[in-house]
Amino acid sequence: MDVLGLPLEMAAVFVATVLAGSIGFAHYVLVYVLGVNPFESKTLERPSSERGAK
């Protein structure tokens, strides 16, 4: 069976590659260009005695 003139396996690889590239591009834009952070930063400051400072 052919999909757009390609064998089914090759068409599936083509679609998977385009999908993975689209997800990667969206990740790049959201994280590195727009700087969107989906999780709040809840960094707790440890007391100086636990950090190794004497």
N, CA, C and O atoms as a Tinker XYZ file with bonds, in Angstrom:
   216  protein
     1  N      0.839000   -1.177000    0.000000    73     2
     2  CA     0.000000    0.000000    0.000000    64     1     3
     3  C      0.884000    1.241000    0.000000    63     2     4     5
     4  O      1.836000    1.327000    0.776000    81     3
     5  N      0.577000    2.186000   -0.855000    73     3     6
     6  CA     1.357000    3.414000   -0.958000    64     5     7
     7  C      0.586000    4.598000   -0.389000    63     6     8     9
     8  O     -0.629000    4.712000   -0.554000    81     7
     9  N      1.324000    5.475000    0.287000    73     7    10
    10  CA     0.762000    6.728000    0.799000    64     9    11
    11  C      1.527000    7.850000    0.118000    63    10    12    13
    12  O      2.718000    8.037000    0.368000    81    11
    13  N      0.854000    8.589000   -0.733000    73    11    14
    14  CA     1.479000    9.676000   -1.498000    64    13    15
    15  C      2.696000    9.188000   -2.272000    63    14    16    17
    16  O      3.674000    9.921000   -2.423000    81    15
    17  N      2.641000    7.980000   -2.753000    73    15    18
    18  CA     3.727000    7.422000   -3.549000    64    17    19
    19  C      4.853000    6.813000   -2.731000    63    18    20    21
    20  O      5.843000    6.349000   -3.297000    81    19
    21  N      4.722000    6.806000   -1.411000    73    19    22
    22  CA     5.742000    6.220000   -0.545000    64    21    23
    23  C      5.228000    4.914000    0.039000    63    22    24    25
    24  O      4.028000    4.762000    0.263000    81    23
    25  N      6.128000    3.973000    0.286000    73    23    26
    26  CA     5.706000    2.777000    1.008000    64    25    27
    27  C      5.211000    3.169000    2.405000    63    26    28    29
    28  O      5.638000    4.185000    2.954000    81    27
    29  N      4.332000    2.383000    2.965000    73    27    30
    30  CA     3.701000    2.704000    4.246000    64    29    31
    31  C      4.731000    2.953000    5.350000    63    30    32    33
    32  O      4.579000    3.893000    6.131000    81    31
    33  N      5.775000    2.128000    5.425000    73    31    34
    34  CA     6.785000    2.290000    6.471000    64    33    35
    35  C      7.518000    3.616000    6.332000    63    34    36    37
    36  O      7.767000    4.291000    7.331000    81    35
    37  N      7.866000    3.997000    5.110000    73    35    38
    38  CA     8.579000    5.237000    4.892000    64    37    39
    39  C      7.679000    6.436000    5.189000    63    38    40    41
    40  O      8.146000    7.444000    5.719000    81    39
    41  N      6.405000    6.335000    4.854000    73    39    42
    42  CA     5.465000    7.409000    5.151000    64    41    43
    43  C      5.322000    7.574000    6.662000    63    42    44    45
    44  O      5.229000    8.698000    7.155000    81    43
    45  N      5.303000    6.461000    7.404000    73    43    46
    46  CA     5.202000    6.533000    8.862000    64    45    47
    47  C      6.434000    7.199000    9.466000    63    46    48    49
    48  O      6.308000    8.007000   10.386000    81    47
    49  N      7.609000    6.877000    8.969000    73    47    50
    50  CA     8.842000    7.506000    9.445000    64    49    51
    51  C      8.829000    8.994000    9.120000    63    50    52    53
    52  O      9.254000    9.808000    9.940000    81    51
    53  N      8.350000    9.358000    7.943000    73    51    54
    54  CA     8.270000   10.759000    7.552000    64    53    55
    55  C      7.345000   11.525000    8.492000    63    54    56    57
    56  O      7.693000   12.613000    8.951000    81    55
    57  N      6.178000   10.971000    8.779000    73    55    58
    58  CA     5.220000   11.635000    9.668000    64    57    59
    59  C      5.800000   11.743000   11.080000    63    58    60    61
    60  O      5.657000   12.783000   11.724000    81    59
    61  N      6.445000   10.695000   11.565000    73    59    62
    62  CA     7.041000   10.731000   12.903000    64    61    63
    63  C      8.149000   11.781000   12.986000    63    62    64    65
    64  O      8.283000   12.458000   14.005000    81    63
    65  N      8.942000   11.921000   11.923000    73    63    66
    66  CA    10.013000   12.905000   11.904000    64    65    67
    67  C      9.457000   14.317000   11.930000    63    66    68    69
    68  O      9.961000   15.170000   12.661000    81    67
    69  N      8.425000   14.571000   11.141000    73    67    70
    70  CA     7.809000   15.901000   11.126000    64    69    71
    71  C      7.188000   16.213000   12.485000    63    70    72    73
    72  O      7.313000   17.335000   12.977000    81    71
    73  N      6.524000   15.240000   13.092000    73    71    74
    74  CA     5.911000   15.435000   14.398000    64    73    75
    75  C      6.964000   15.715000   15.467000    63    74    76    77
    76  O      6.791000   16.626000   16.277000    81    75
    77  N      8.038000   14.956000   15.482000    73    75    78
    78  CA     9.104000   15.164000   16.462000    64    77    79
    79  C      9.761000   16.528000   16.270000    63    78    80    81
    80  O     10.082000   17.204000   17.247000    81    79
    81  N      9.960000   16.930000   15.032000    73    79    82
    82  CA    10.533000   18.248000   14.766000    64    81    83
    83  C      9.625000   19.366000   15.223000    63    82    84    85
    84  O     10.097000   20.384000   15.728000    81    83
    85  N      8.324000   19.190000   15.052000    73    83    86
    86  CA     7.368000   20.204000   15.485000    64    85    87
    87  C      7.358000   20.332000   17.004000    63    86    88    89
    88  O      7.295000   21.439000   17.538000    81    87
    89  N      7.420000   19.203000   17.695000    73    87    90
    90  CA     7.468000   19.232000   19.156000    64    89    91
    91  C      8.768000   19.894000   19.632000    63    90    92    93
    92  O      8.754000   20.688000   20.573000    81    91
    93  N      9.866000   19.571000   18.992000    73    91    94
    94  CA    11.143000   20.184000   19.345000    64    93    95
    95  C     11.151000   21.680000   19.096000    63    94    96    97
    96  O     11.691000   22.438000   19.901000    81    95
    97  N     10.562000   22.115000   17.995000    73    95    98
    98  CA    10.498000   23.538000   17.688000    64    97    99
    99  C      9.635000   24.264000   18.708000    63    98   100   101
   100  O     10.002000   25.345000   19.167000    81    99
   101  N      8.493000   23.685000   19.069000    73    99   102
   102  CA     7.615000   24.297000   20.072000    64   101   103
   103  C      8.335000   24.399000   21.414000    63   102   104   105
   104  O      8.215000   25.410000   22.107000    81   103
   105  N      9.076000   23.369000   21.783000    73   103   106
   106  CA     9.845000   23.397000   23.028000    64   105   107
   107  C     10.881000   24.509000   22.996000    63   106   108   109
   108  O     11.022000   25.246000   23.972000    81   107
   109  N     11.597000   24.642000   21.906000    73   107   110
   110  CA    12.617000   25.683000   21.782000    64   109   111
   111  C     12.004000   27.070000   21.921000    63   110   112   113
   112  O     12.528000   27.916000   22.646000    81   111
   113  N     10.894000   27.303000   21.227000    73   111   114
   114  CA    10.256000   28.622000   21.274000    64   113   115
   115  C      9.751000   28.922000   22.679000    63   114   116   117
   116  O      9.983000   30.015000   23.197000    81   115
   117  N      9.066000   27.973000   23.299000    73   115   118
   118  CA     8.497000   28.220000   24.622000    64   117   119
   119  C      9.570000   28.413000   25.693000    63   118   120   121
   120  O      9.448000   29.303000   26.534000    81   119
   121  N     10.609000   27.596000   25.670000    73   119   122
   122  CA    11.593000   27.622000   26.749000    64   121   123
   123  C     12.673000   28.669000   26.509000    63   122   124   125
   124  O     12.988000   29.444000   27.412000    81   123
   125  N     13.241000   28.705000   25.311000    73   123   126
   126  CA    14.407000   29.543000   25.095000    64   125   127
   127  C     14.093000   30.914000   24.512000    63   126   128   129
   128  O     14.873000   31.847000   24.702000    81   127
   129  N     12.993000   31.062000   23.819000    73   127   130
   130  CA    12.652000   32.364000   23.246000    64   129   131
   131  C     11.710000   33.121000   24.173000    63   130   132   133
   132  O     11.972000   34.275000   24.514000    81   131
   133  N     10.615000   32.484000   24.585000    73   131   134
   134  CA     9.622000   33.155000   25.423000    64   133   135
   135  C      9.916000   33.008000   26.908000    63   134   136   137
   136  O      9.428000   33.799000   27.714000    81   135
   137  N     10.699000   32.018000   27.279000    73   135   138
   138  CA    11.054000   31.814000   28.676000    64   137   139
   139  C      9.885000   31.400000   29.547000    63   138   140   141
   140  O      9.815000   31.793000   30.711000    81   139
   141  N      8.970000   30.618000   29.007000    73   139   142
   142  CA     7.803000   30.179000   29.764000    64   141   143
   143  C      8.225000   29.077000   30.727000    63   142   144   145
   144  O      8.858000   28.101000   30.326000    81   143
   145  N      7.871000   29.240000   32.000000    73   143   146
   146  CA     8.163000   28.229000   33.012000    64   145   147
   147  C      6.840000   27.677000   33.507000    63   146   148   149
   148  O      6.121000   28.376000   34.222000    81   147
   149  N      6.489000   26.434000   33.150000    73   147   150
   150  CA     5.189000   25.904000   33.528000    64   149   151
   151  C      5.068000   25.577000   35.017000    63   150   152   153
   152  O      3.959000   25.383000   35.515000    81   151
   153  N      6.175000   25.514000   35.722000    73   151   154
   154  CA     6.156000   25.187000   37.139000    64   153   155
   155  C      6.700000   26.366000   37.931000    63   154   156   157
   156  O      7.683000   26.990000   37.533000    81   155
   157  N      6.056000   26.669000   39.054000    73   155   158
   158  CA     6.564000   27.731000   39.909000    64   157   159
   159  C      7.853000   27.256000   40.559000    63   158   160   161
   160  O      7.983000   26.098000   40.954000    81   159
   161  N      8.792000   28.170000   40.661000    73   159   162
   162  CA    10.053000   27.837000   41.309000    64   161   163
   163  C      9.845000   27.894000   42.814000    63   162   164   165
   164  O      9.590000   28.959000   43.377000    81   163
   165  N      9.955000   26.749000   43.455000    73   163   166
   166  CA     9.769000   26.677000   44.901000    64   165   167
   167  C     11.080000   26.256000   45.550000    63   166   168   169
   168  O     11.148000   25.241000   46.242000    81   167
   169  N     12.104000   27.041000   45.318000    73   167   170
   170  CA    13.410000   26.744000   45.881000    64   169   171
   171  C     13.423000   27.193000   47.338000    63   170   172   173
   172  O     13.163000   28.356000   47.644000    81   171
   173  N     13.722000   26.277000   48.210000    73   171   174
   174  CA    13.796000   26.592000   49.627000    64   173   175
   175  C     15.247000   26.857000   49.993000    63   174   176   177
   176  O     16.146000   26.103000   49.621000    81   175
   177  N     15.457000   27.929000   50.721000    73   175   178
   178  CA    16.804000   28.262000   51.168000    64   177   179
   179  C     17.141000   27.422000   52.384000    63   178   180   181
   180  O     16.395000   27.419000   53.363000    81   179
   181  N     18.263000   26.706000   52.331000    73   179   182
   182  CA    18.688000   25.895000   53.462000    64   181   183
   183  C     19.453000   26.764000   54.448000    63   182   184   185
   184  O     20.115000   27.722000   54.050000    81   183
   185  N     19.366000   26.441000   55.710000    73   183   186
   186  CA    20.172000   27.192000   56.701000    64   185   187
   187  C     21.658000   27.043000   56.399000    63   186   188   189
   188  O     22.084000   26.054000   55.804000    81   187
   189  N     22.435000   28.025000   56.811000    73   187   190
   190  CA    23.861000   28.003000   56.489000    64   189   191
   191  C     24.564000   26.808000   57.089000    63   190   192   193
   192  O     25.574000   26.362000   56.545000    81   191
   193  N     24.059000   26.263000   58.211000    73   191   194
   194  CA    24.701000   25.100000   58.819000    64   193   195
   195  C     24.602000   23.868000   57.930000    63   194   196   197
   196  O     25.465000   22.994000   58.003000    81   195
   197  N     23.567000   23.774000   57.087000    73   195   198
   198  CA    23.399000   22.636000   56.196000    64   197   199
   199  C     24.159000   22.798000   54.894000    63   198   200   201
   200  O     24.383000   21.814000   54.189000    81   199
   201  N     24.562000   24.024000   54.555000    73   199   202
   202  CA    25.270000   24.274000   53.307000    64   201   203
   203  C     26.772000   24.014000   53.429000    63   202   204   205
   204  O     27.487000   24.004000   52.427000    81   203
   205  N     27.235000   23.809000   54.629000    73   203   206
   206  CA    28.668000   23.559000   54.790000    64   205   207
   207  C     29.428000   24.789000   55.232000    63   206   208   209
   208  O     30.634000   24.709000   55.468000    81   207
   209  N     28.756000   25.935000   55.353000    73   207   210
   210  CA    29.427000   27.148000   55.811000    64   209   211
   211  C     29.659000   27.043000   57.316000    63   210   212   213
   212  O     28.783000   26.608000   58.063000    81   211
   213  N     30.845000   27.445000   57.744000    73   211   214
   214  CA    31.160000   27.345000   59.168000    64   213   215
   215  C     31.408000   28.704000   59.756000    63   214   216
   216  O     31.689000   28.819000   60.949000    81   215
